[in-house]
C-alpha cells in the first residue's frame, strides 16, 4: 500500500489515506449528482445543474480548507466542495425536492444555490460572479482582525467575463487579501465556447495584470489539483496575498437539466471526453498504485449508495414549506411591508 | 443643545458609533485623506486608521460587494457611494445580493450594511450629480430606505442604521449638507428607521414629503397662514417600509393631500403614498390627491434656467396648496 517516493505518477507527498479520501469524496459527489439527474428525469425534481467532471478540483480544495473557519463563496457547480466541507447528500436532496428543511434556502432557491452559515459557506444567488466580491470582503474583515482564515471563491470561465471578476481580483490584490480565486474552466458557458468568451486560452494569464500568481492545473488530475490547492491555500494563509487558479475541467453533462448539449457539441467529442473523466481514471490510477485493491472501490460505492438511498427516502418523506411561510424573513422582524 | 449642520450631524453619528463599536468601518471613494468629496468623513481616517476608513478603487460594485462580504464576516460596514447617480453599477450587489441574503437563505444569513449616498439637485450638478433615484430601491423587499431631513434625524438615523441587522440605504440630500442646521444633542440616541414625523401640525391640508423638500414645503406652508390655512407637514423619513399608519392618520385628519418630492413623479415614492391614501382614506378625502415633483425628463439639466425649471420651489408648492385649499 505504501507509495514509492520515486513514483513518477505525481502522487508524491500524498499518503494513501489522503488519496482514498480524495477518491471517496469524488465518488460521493458523483453518485449524488447522478441521483439528482435521475430524480429530475423521473419528474420528481424540477431542475438540476451538475458538477460532473469538476469533482477533482472541488474536492481537492475542499479537503484543504478549514470548514467553519475559512470562508467559501462557491458557485452552482460546487456540489463536491460543499460535501467535503460538511454538507450532506440529504441536504442537497432536500433542496432539489424543495423541502422546508433544505438548509441552503428552505426550498426558496433553485437547487445548487449553496449556502450554510455554520460552515461559512456564503449563500449564493443566480447572478454570475457577484460572489467573488463577497469573498474579498470576508477576507478584508479577517485581515482587519489579524485572523489567518482564507476566503475561497470559485466560478466558471464564463464568470470571469463579469466585471465583478476584475473588481474582486483588483481589490484583493491591492490589499494582499487571503483570497483563493478558482476558475473551473470547462470550456462552455451554457453553449458559448471559451473562444467566444475570451481572446486567450488561459484565464490564469490575467493574474499578471494584478501582480499575483496565476496557476493552470489539469482539473481532471486529482493529485495535481490537491497539490495546487494545498500550496495556494497555504500561501494565502501565510499572508502572501491572493492567487488565481484555473482548473481545466470537463463538463460531462449538459449545462443543466433544461439544456441539451448535443445541439451544440459533436457526439464524437462528447464520447472522447468520457474517457478523460477524472473519476474513472483516478480509480485506475489508485488501483495501479495499490492504494485501492480491486474490491475497495466497489465496496466504497455500495456503502455510499446505501447512504444515498436512505437520504433520498428521508428527503422525499420530508415536508414541503407552508405556503404562508413565503412571507417570512424579508427583514429581521419578519415584516417586509 | 449645540447647533450643527446636517453634514456635521451625519459625521458625528458615524464617529460616535465608530468609537463605541470597532466593527464599524467605511469603504468608499475619497473617504480617507480627503474626507469625502463633500467632507462627511473628514478627519475619520486620522482618528480610526486606514483600514476602518478605507479608500476604495473607483468601482461601485466592488464597494458594495466587499462591504457585503465584510458584513458577513462580522463587520458593520458603511459603503459610501460618491453620488447616488453612480450607484447603478452596484445595483446587482444591492438588489440581487444584499436585499436577498436573509430571504434566500431562509434566515441563515443577513447583511448588516449601510449604503450611504448623496442625492438631489440645485447645486449646478447637471444630469449626473443631481438625480433622485431612491424609488428604484423603494421597490425592493429586503431593503430599508431612509432619507433624513434634519440634523437631529441625520445623526439618530445613521446610528440606528448601523445597528440594524439588514441592509439600509441611507440617502442624504447634498444641498442640505451645509444649508440645513439644527439642534443635535451630544452623545448617543437613535431615531427609528420606519417612522414618519409630523414636523408641522395643521388640519387643512396634509403634505407628505421627504429630504430637502421638507424645508421647501415648510416655507410654503407659512405663506398660507395669513389666509387661515394650516398645513400638516409629514416628513416621511422612512421610504421603505413607509409608515403606513402615519400617512393614513394625517390624510384622514386633513381630507386634502399634497405629496411633494424632488424626483419625477412616475412610479415613485409619491405614487405609493397616493396609492395608500386611495386605498385606505377614500371616504375621508375632500379633494383629489395632488402630487408635485420633477418633470418627466431624464435628469436635471445644467443651465440655471433649466435647473430652476426642474426644481420644486416654495412658489410651486404654494401654488399647489392654494389650488387644494380652493377646491
Boltz contact constraints between the chains, C-beta under 6 A:
constraints:
  - contact:
      token1: [A, 105]
      token2: [B, 104]
      max_distance: 6.0
  - contact:
      token1: [A, 105]
      token2: [B, 105]
      max_distance: 6.0
  - contact:
      token1: [A, 105]
      token2: [B, 106]
      max_distance: 6.0
  - contact:
      token1: [A, 106]
      token2: [B, 106]
      max_distance: 6.0
  - contact:
      token1: [A, 108]
      token2: [B, 104]
      max_distance: 6.0
  - contact:
      token1: [A, 109]
      token2: [B, 104]
      max_distance: 6.0
  - contact:
      token1: [A, 115]
      token2: [B, 105]
      max_distance: 6.0
  - contact:
      token1: [A, 117]
      token2: [B, 108]
      max_distance: 6.0
  - contact:
      token1: [A, 117]
      token2: [B, 109]
      max_distance: 6.0
  - contact:
      token1: [A, 123]
      token2: [B, 101]
      max_distance: 6.0
  - contact:
      token1: [A, 123]
      token2: [B, 104]
      max_distance: 6.0
  - contact:
      token1: [A, 123]
      token2: [B, 105]
      max_distance: 6.0
  - contact:
      token1: [A, 123]
      token2: [B, 109]
      max_distance: 6.0
  - contact:
      token1: [A, 125]
      token2: [B, 96]
      max_distance: 6.0
  - contact:
      token1: [A, 127]
      token2: [B, 92]
      max_distance: 6.0
  - contact:
      token1: [A, 127]
      token2: [B, 96]
      max_distance: 6.0
  - contact:
      token1: [A, 130]
      token2: [B, 97]
      max_distance: 6.0
  - contact:
      token1: [A, 133]
      token2: [B, 65]
      max_distance: 6.0
  - contact:
      token1: [A, 133]
      token2: [B, 66]
      max_distance: 6.0
  - contact:
      token1: [A, 134]
      token2: [B, 68]
      max_distance: 6.0
  - contact:
      token1: [A, 134]
      token2: [B, 69]
      max_distance: 6.0
  - contact:
      token1: [A, 136]
      token2: [B, 66]
      max_distance: 6.0
  - contact:
      token1: [A, 136]
      token2: [B, 69]
      max_distance: 6.0
  - contact:
      token1: [A, 137]
      token2: [B, 66]
      max_distance: 6.0
  - contact:
      token1: [A, 137]
      token2: [B, 68]
      max_distance: 6.0
  - contact:
      token1: [A, 137]
      token2: [B, 69]
      max_distance: 6.0
  - contact:
      token1: [A, 137]
      token2: [B, 70]
      max_distance: 6.0
  - contact:
      token1: [A, 138]
      token2: [B, 69]
      max_distance: 6.0
  - contact:
      token1: [A, 138]
      token2: [B, 72]
      max_distance: 6.0
  - contact:
      token1: [A, 138]
      token2: [B, 73]
      max_distance: 6.0
  - contact:
      token1: [A, 140]
      token2: [B, 70]
      max_distance: 6.0
  - contact:
      token1: [A, 141]
      token2: [B, 70]
      max_distance: 6.0
  - contact:
      token1: [A, 141]
      token2: [B, 73]
      max_distance: 6.0
  - contact:
      token1: [A, 141]
      token2: [B, 74]
      max_distance: 6.0
  - contact:
      token1: [A, 141]
      token2: [B, 75]
      max_distance: 6.0
  - contact:
      token1: [A, 144]
      token2: [B, 51]
      max_distance: 6.0
  - contact:
      token1: [A, 164]
      token2: [B, 61]
      max_distance: 6.0
  - contact:
      token1: [A, 167]
      token2: [B, 59]
      max_distance: 6.0
  - contact:
      token1: [A, 167]
      token2: [B, 61]
      max_distance: 6.0
  - contact:
      token1: [A, 167]
      token2: [B, 62]
      max_distance: 6.0
  - contact:
      token1: [A, 170]
      token2: [B, 57]
      max_distance: 6.0
  - contact:
      token1: [A, 171]
      token2: [B, 62]
      max_distance: 6.0
  - contact:
      token1: [A, 171]
      token2: [B, 66]
      max_distance: 6.0
  - contact:
      token1: [A, 329]
      token2: [B, 102]
      max_distance: 6.0
  - contact:
      token1: [A, 329]
      token2: [B, 103]
      max_distance: 6.0
  - contact:
      token1: [A, 329]
      token2: [B, 107]
      max_distance: 6.0
  - contact:
      token1: [A, 330]
      token2: [B, 103]
      max_distance: 6.0
  - contact:
      token1: [A, 330]
      token2: [B, 141]
      max_distance: 6.0
  - contact:
      token1: [A, 330]
      token2: [B, 142]
      max_distance: 6.0
  - contact:
      token1: [A, 331]
      token2: [B, 166]
      max_distance: 6.0
  - contact:
      token1: [A, 332]
      token2: [B, 165]
      max_distance: 6.0
  - contact:
      token1: [A, 332]
      token2: [B, 166]
      max_distance: 6.0
  - contact:
      token1: [A, 336]
      token2: [B, 141]
      max_distance: 6.0
  - contact:
      token1: [A, 337]
      token2: [B, 241]
      max_distance: 6.0
